[in-house]
């Protein structure tokens, strides 16, 4: 084998390795974004921040009022899987 061929193969192997690492990161991010844990963390954060903000504003029953946008977020995420599948089929 020639030195040029060896260098080319090493370069190609390195590119494939980097692509595989990138694909693993993308898949992991995708799993996180669609996980129930992610939704729960966002919902709890939303509830806590809005409850505290409403309390600061002096809203009557701030923690009960903070449930409305939190539940709205959770309900909005329930239909995303269906919408996503429909969207993906429309691209084919």
ZIQUI-V615883 format. One record per helix or strand. SS is the DSSP state (a for helix, b for strand). FROM is the first residue (numbers start at 1). TO is the last residue. If there is no record, write none. Layout:
[[SS;FROM;TO] [SS;FROM;TO]]
This chain:
[[a;3;33] [a;36;57] [a;62;78] [a;80;91]]
